[in-house]
């Protein structure tokens, strides 16, 4: 038995909140999990790896780490318009720490349970703290939202508010802000960083009702929108005054820096999607109660992204891991 394997089984695989109750799933107990994909559906999969000191602070609260690690993966499922189904967990630990494992598993449960996700497999080993999560989702065949469907004239929307997670980084990395900053605003930004809200219902509704493309904003709006533009072979014009900025971010950072965070900061995990200009976007109340959507521009046939007010190009460089 490898380092931590017993604790991993006890704290994760034996937790009833994480077990699958689906009759078409064989989960923990054999060499592989078995999934049956219903007729007319496709299986969407996404895997992210988070490394201590690279993707999160070395002394990160394990509960928040568990929640955030799962949320970032579910956000990819949401961007495709899929329904979350199950996930696997690979965990590399420098040592076996029962209290840390308990808190980390509590963080996973806090999001997995309301999301309908079951843990169906995983592995543990010794080494620098590293978390790999693979999430599966189901989407009707041919209905998944992709990056290559944006067309000239389509409107560009984003969900929620942008830049909050980037605005939290001074507190995340250094543990403090200047004393003049409003403490409640800082705590709000920290919550947005550690506990992002995957827009699952919004993604599913968009896929079923005619959105032309979508992705989640993980590496900054300009960089991620640039991926859609490249895949669709189009350009974009943005109205920077329409960027949705939270009052808390404006409180802490001021308008100019907040706008910069919204454009180039990462870790928002909001959706950026395109919508046909000839169709009215009328979201159902259940979705509007969870998040707002804001039109920030439109798709053009010119290359790149430009500022509507000045006509000047905006850099679409995204965060790079290497």
C-alpha positions as CSV (number, residue, x, y, z in Angstrom):
1,X,0.0,0.0,0.0
2,X,1.5,3.3,-1.1
3,X,1.9,6.4,1.1
4,X,-1.5,7.7,2.2
5,X,-3.5,5.1,0.3
6,X,-5.4,4.0,3.4
7,X,-6.2,7.6,4.3
8,X,-7.3,8.3,0.8
9,X,-9.7,5.4,0.8
10,X,-11.1,6.4,4.2
11,X,-11.4,10.1,3.5
12,X,-12.5,10.0,-0.1
13,X,-13.7,6.6,-1.5
14,X,-15.6,5.5,1.7
15,X,-17.5,8.8,2.0
16,X,-21.1,8.1,1.1
17,X,-21.5,11.7,-0.2
18,X,-19.0,11.0,-2.9
19,X,-20.2,7.5,-3.9
20,X,-22.2,7.0,-7.1
21,X,-25.8,5.9,-6.8
22,X,-26.2,5.6,-10.6
23,X,-27.1,2.0,-11.6
24,X,-25.1,2.4,-14.9
25,X,-21.8,3.1,-13.1
26,X,-19.3,0.8,-11.5
27,X,-17.2,2.9,-9.2
28,X,-14.6,2.2,-6.6
29,X,-13.5,-1.4,-6.0
30,X,-12.2,-2.7,-9.3
31,X,-9.2,-1.9,-11.5
32,X,-11.3,0.5,-13.6
33,X,-14.5,2.4,-13.3
34,X,-17.2,1.5,-15.9
35,X,-19.6,4.1,-17.3
36,X,-22.5,3.5,-19.6
37,X,-23.2,6.5,-21.9
38,X,-26.9,6.8,-22.6
39,X,-28.0,6.6,-26.2
40,X,-28.0,10.0,-27.9
41,X,-25.4,11.4,-25.4
42,X,-21.7,12.1,-25.6
43,X,-19.2,12.0,-22.8
44,X,-17.3,15.2,-22.1
45,X,-14.1,14.9,-20.2
46,X,-11.7,17.5,-18.7
47,X,-8.5,17.1,-16.7
48,X,-6.6,19.7,-14.7
49,X,-3.4,19.4,-12.6
50,X,-2.7,21.8,-9.8
51,X,0.8,22.0,-8.3
52,X,1.6,23.5,-5.0
53,X,3.5,26.8,-5.3
54,X,2.5,27.1,-9.0
55,X,-1.3,27.0,-9.0
56,X,-2.0,27.7,-5.4
57,X,-0.1,28.9,-2.3
58,X,1.9,26.2,-0.5
59,X,0.0,26.9,2.8
60,X,-3.4,26.9,1.2
61,X,-6.4,26.0,3.4
62,X,-7.1,22.3,2.4
63,X,-10.9,22.8,2.4
64,X,-10.7,25.7,0.0
65,X,-8.1,23.9,-2.1
66,X,-10.4,20.9,-2.5
67,X,-13.4,23.1,-3.4
68,X,-11.4,25.1,-5.9
69,X,-9.6,22.1,-7.5
70,X,-13.0,20.6,-8.3
71,X,-14.7,23.9,-9.3
72,X,-12.1,24.6,-12.0
73,X,-12.8,21.3,-13.7
74,X,-16.6,21.6,-13.5
75,X,-16.2,25.0,-15.2
76,X,-14.8,23.2,-18.3
77,X,-17.8,20.9,-18.3
78,X,-20.1,23.9,-17.9
79,X,-18.5,25.6,-20.9
80,X,-19.4,22.7,-23.1
81,X,-23.0,22.7,-22.0
82,X,-22.7,19.3,-20.3
83,X,-24.2,17.9,-17.2
84,X,-21.6,16.9,-14.5
85,X,-21.5,13.1,-14.0
86,X,-18.4,11.9,-12.2
87,X,-14.7,12.5,-11.4
88,X,-11.5,10.8,-10.6
89,X,-8.7,12.1,-8.3
90,X,-5.0,11.7,-8.4
91,X,-3.3,13.0,-5.3
92,X,0.5,13.3,-4.7
93,X,1.3,14.0,-1.0
94,X,4.6,14.8,0.7
95,X,3.3,13.0,3.8
96,X,0.1,11.4,5.1
97,X,-1.7,14.0,7.2
98,X,-5.2,12.8,8.4
99,X,-6.4,16.3,9.4
100,X,-5.4,17.7,6.0
101,X,-7.0,14.9,4.1
102,X,-10.2,15.3,6.1
103,X,-10.4,19.0,5.4
104,X,-9.6,18.5,1.7
105,X,-12.2,15.9,1.3
106,X,-14.8,18.1,3.0
107,X,-14.0,20.8,0.4
108,X,-14.6,18.3,-2.4
109,X,-17.9,17.1,-0.9
110,X,-19.1,20.7,-0.5
111,X,-19.1,21.1,-4.3
112,X,-19.5,17.5,-5.5
113,X,-22.7,16.8,-3.7
114,X,-24.8,19.7,-4.9
115,X,-23.3,19.3,-8.4
116,X,-24.3,15.6,-8.6
117,X,-20.8,14.4,-9.0
118,X,-19.5,11.0,-7.8
119,X,-15.9,10.0,-7.2
120,X,-15.4,6.9,-9.2
121,X,-11.6,6.3,-9.0
122,X,-8.2,7.7,-8.2
123,X,-4.7,7.1,-7.0
124,X,-2.2,8.5,-4.4
125,X,1.5,8.6,-4.2
126,X,4.4,10.3,-2.5
127,X,5.9,13.6,-3.7
128,X,5.4,17.4,-3.9
129,X,1.7,18.2,-3.3
130,X,0.0,17.9,-6.7
131,X,-3.7,17.4,-7.4
132,X,-5.1,16.0,-10.7
133,X,-8.8,15.8,-11.2
134,X,-10.6,14.5,-14.2
135,X,-14.3,15.3,-14.6
136,X,-16.8,13.6,-16.8
137,X,-20.1,15.1,-18.1
138,X,-22.9,14.1,-20.4
139,X,-24.2,16.3,-23.3
140,X,-26.7,15.5,-26.1
141,X,-24.9,14.3,-29.2
142,X,-24.0,17.2,-31.5
143,X,-25.1,19.9,-28.9
144,X,-21.9,20.6,-27.1
145,X,-20.7,24.2,-27.2
146,X,-17.3,24.6,-28.9
147,X,-14.9,27.4,-29.6
148,X,-15.2,27.3,-33.4
149,X,-18.8,28.4,-33.9
150,X,-18.6,32.2,-33.5
151,X,-19.7,34.1,-36.7
152,X,-19.4,37.7,-37.8
153,X,-22.1,39.8,-36.1
154,X,-22.6,37.5,-33.1
155,X,-22.8,39.3,-29.8
156,X,-20.1,38.5,-27.1
157,X,-21.4,37.9,-23.6
158,X,-19.8,37.1,-20.3
159,X,-21.4,35.8,-17.1
160,X,-21.0,37.2,-13.6
161,X,-18.2,39.8,-12.9
162,X,-14.7,39.7,-14.1
163,X,-11.3,40.4,-12.5
164,X,-12.3,39.5,-8.9
165,X,-9.9,36.5,-8.6
166,X,-7.0,38.5,-10.0
167,X,-7.9,41.3,-7.6
168,X,-7.6,38.8,-4.7
169,X,-4.0,37.8,-5.6
170,X,-2.2,40.3,-3.3
171,X,-4.1,38.8,-0.4
172,X,-3.7,35.2,-1.7
173,X,0.0,35.5,-2.2
174,X,1.0,37.9,0.5
175,X,-1.8,37.6,3.0
176,X,-2.6,41.3,3.2
177,X,-3.8,44.5,1.5
178,X,-3.1,48.1,2.5
179,X,-5.0,49.0,5.7
180,X,-7.1,51.5,3.6
181,X,-8.8,48.6,1.8
182,X,-12.3,47.6,2.9
183,X,-12.0,44.2,4.7
184,X,-15.4,43.0,3.5
185,X,-14.4,43.7,-0.1
186,X,-11.2,41.8,0.3
187,X,-13.0,38.8,1.8
188,X,-15.4,38.8,-1.1
189,X,-12.6,38.8,-3.6
190,X,-10.9,35.9,-1.7
191,X,-14.1,33.9,-1.8
192,X,-14.3,34.5,-5.6
193,X,-10.8,33.2,-5.9
194,X,-11.1,30.1,-3.7
195,X,-14.7,29.2,-4.4
196,X,-15.6,30.1,-8.0
197,X,-19.1,29.2,-9.2
198,X,-19.1,27.0,-12.3
199,X,-22.0,28.2,-14.5
200,X,-23.4,24.7,-15.2
201,X,-27.1,25.7,-15.6
202,X,-26.2,28.6,-17.9
203,X,-23.9,26.4,-20.1
204,X,-26.6,23.8,-20.5
205,X,-29.3,26.4,-21.4
206,X,-27.0,28.1,-23.9
207,X,-26.2,24.7,-25.6
208,X,-29.8,23.9,-25.8
209,X,-31.0,27.3,-27.0
210,X,-28.6,28.4,-29.8
211,X,-25.4,29.9,-28.4
212,X,-22.8,29.7,-31.2
213,X,-19.6,29.2,-29.1
214,X,-18.5,29.2,-25.5
215,X,-15.5,28.7,-23.2
216,X,-14.7,29.4,-19.6
217,X,-12.4,32.3,-18.6
218,X,-9.5,30.7,-16.8
219,X,-6.5,32.5,-18.2
220,X,-8.0,36.0,-18.7
221,X,-10.8,37.4,-20.9
222,X,-8.5,38.6,-23.8
223,X,-6.5,35.4,-23.9
224,X,-9.4,33.0,-23.7
225,X,-11.6,35.1,-26.1
226,X,-8.5,34.9,-28.4
227,X,-8.9,31.1,-28.4
228,X,-12.4,31.4,-29.7
229,X,-11.5,33.9,-32.3
230,X,-8.6,31.7,-33.6
231,X,-10.8,28.6,-33.7
232,X,-13.6,30.5,-35.5
233,X,-11.3,32.5,-37.7
234,X,-12.9,35.8,-36.8
235,X,-12.1,39.0,-34.8
236,X,-13.8,41.0,-32.0
237,X,-14.6,44.5,-31.0
238,X,-15.0,45.1,-27.2
239,X,-16.7,47.9,-25.3
240,X,-14.5,48.2,-22.3
241,X,-17.0,50.4,-20.5
242,X,-19.4,47.4,-20.5
243,X,-17.0,45.1,-18.6
244,X,-18.9,43.8,-15.5
245,X,-16.8,44.9,-12.6
246,X,-18.0,44.1,-9.0
247,X,-18.3,47.0,-6.5
248,X,-15.9,45.1,-4.3
249,X,-13.2,45.0,-7.0
250,X,-13.7,48.7,-7.7
251,X,-13.5,49.4,-4.0
252,X,-10.1,47.6,-3.6
253,X,-8.4,48.3,-7.0
254,X,-10.0,51.4,-8.5
255,X,-11.5,51.5,-12.0
256,X,-8.3,51.4,-14.1
257,X,-6.7,48.5,-12.3
258,X,-10.0,46.7,-12.0
259,X,-10.5,46.9,-15.8
260,X,-7.0,45.5,-16.3
261,X,-7.7,42.6,-14.0
262,X,-10.9,41.9,-15.9
263,X,-9.1,41.9,-19.3
264,X,-6.0,40.0,-18.4
265,X,-6.4,38.5,-14.9
266,X,-7.1,34.7,-14.7
267,X,-9.1,32.4,-12.5
268,X,-12.5,34.0,-13.0
269,X,-14.1,30.7,-14.3
270,X,-17.0,32.7,-15.8
271,X,-18.4,31.8,-19.2
272,X,-17.6,33.9,-22.3
273,X,-20.0,33.0,-25.1
274,X,-21.3,34.3,-28.4
275,X,-25.0,34.7,-29.3
276,X,-26.7,35.4,-32.7
277,X,-27.5,39.1,-33.0
278,X,-30.9,38.4,-34.5
279,X,-32.1,36.4,-31.4
280,X,-33.2,38.0,-28.2
281,X,-31.3,36.5,-25.2
282,X,-34.0,35.8,-22.5
283,X,-32.6,33.7,-19.7
284,X,-35.0,31.8,-17.4
285,X,-35.4,33.1,-13.9
286,X,-33.6,30.1,-12.3
287,X,-30.5,31.1,-14.2
288,X,-30.8,34.8,-13.7
289,X,-31.1,34.2,-10.0
290,X,-27.6,32.6,-10.0
291,X,-25.7,35.0,-12.3
292,X,-26.0,37.9,-14.6
293,X,-24.8,38.0,-18.2
294,X,-23.4,41.2,-19.9
295,X,-22.9,42.0,-23.6
296,X,-19.4,43.4,-24.0
297,X,-18.9,43.4,-27.7
298,X,-19.4,41.6,-31.0
299,X,-17.7,39.4,-33.5
300,X,-16.1,41.0,-36.6
301,X,-14.4,39.7,-39.7
302,X,-11.2,41.6,-38.9
303,X,-8.3,39.8,-37.2
304,X,-7.6,40.3,-33.5
305,X,-9.4,42.2,-30.7
306,X,-9.9,45.9,-30.8
307,X,-11.2,48.6,-28.4
308,X,-14.4,50.0,-29.7
309,X,-13.8,53.5,-28.2
310,X,-10.3,53.9,-29.7
311,X,-10.1,51.4,-32.5
312,X,-6.7,50.3,-31.0
313,X,-5.8,46.6,-30.8
314,X,-5.9,44.8,-27.5
315,X,-3.3,42.1,-26.8
316,X,-4.9,38.7,-26.5
317,X,-1.9,37.0,-24.8
318,X,-3.1,34.4,-22.3
319,X,-1.5,33.1,-19.2
320,X,1.2,30.5,-20.1
321,X,2.1,27.7,-17.7
322,X,5.6,27.2,-19.3
